Amino acid sequence: SRHAGRQAPFPYPYPFPMSPRRRARMRAVPAPPLLGEAACLAAAAIWAVSVELFRVPIERWGAATVNLGKSLVASALLVAAAAATGALPALAATPGRDLAILALSGLVGISLGDTALFGAVARLGVHRTMLLQTLAPVVTSLVAVATTGERLSGRELAGGLVILAGVAVVVAPRPGP
C-alpha cells in the first residue's frame, strides 16, 4: 500500500472519542496484506451488482424516486449500525460544523451523484454507465491535481491513460458490416 508505515493520508483523527490505550492498541495491530486492495475489489463488485439490481426500479419509478428510497433506507441502517456499535453518543457529541460538512457531502454525493448515476442507467443502460464510471479515478486525480497541488507519478499518469484508452475503444462507434 502507498501509505504503509505512514500516518493516514488525511489530517483528521479517528472520528470517535477513544482512549489513548485503545488508540495505541489500534496502531499496534497490523493490517493483513492487501486488505485495502481486497476492500476496493469488493466495493467494485458490490457497486456492479447493486446498479444492476436498481435497473428495473429505476425504469419503473425514475431515478430521483429510487434514490430517495435508497437514501432513506441507508439512513435508517446507518442509525441502526451506530446504535448497535455504541457510536450514537459519539455521533451526538460531534461538533455541528462537522455534521454540517457531512450532511453537505451526503447531499452532493448521494442526492445529486446517485440521482445522476441512476439517470444514466435509465438513459444509457447498466453496461455503458458502469463503463463510463471507470473514469472516476481519472477525474478524481485531475481534481486533486487542480485543487490540492497533488503530483501524479509516471505510473499513475500511465494508468490514467490506459483507462482513457480502454473507455475510448469500447465507446467508439464501430464500422458497419
C-alpha positions, 0 to 999 in steps of 0.5 A: 500500500502507498501509505504503509508505515505512514500516518493516514493520508488525511489530517483528521483523527479517528472520528470517535472519542477513544482512549489513548490505550485503545488508540495505541492498541489500534496502531499496534495491530497490523493490517493483513496484506492487501486488505485495502486492495481486497476492500476496493475489489469488493466495493467494485463488485458490490457497486456492479451488482447493486446498479444492476439490481436498481435497473428495473426500479429505476425504469419503473419509478425514475431515478430521483424516486429510487434514490430517495428510497435508497437514501432513506433506507441507508439512513435508517441502517446507518442509525441502526449500525451506530446504535448497535456499535455504541457510536450514537453518543459519539455521533451526538457529541460531534461538533455541528460544523462537522455534521454540517460538512457531512450532511453537505457531502451526503447531499452532493454525493448521494442526492445529486451523484446517485440521482445522476448515476441512476439517470444514466442507467435509465438513459444509457443502460447498466453496461455503458454507465458502469463503463463510463464510471471507470473514469472516476479515478481519472477525474478524481486525480485531475481534481486533486491535481487542480485543487490540492497541488497533488503530483501524479507519478509516471505510473499513475499518469500511465494508468490514467491513460490506459483507462482513457484508452480502454473507455475510448475503444469500447465507446467508439462507434464501430464500422458497419458490416 
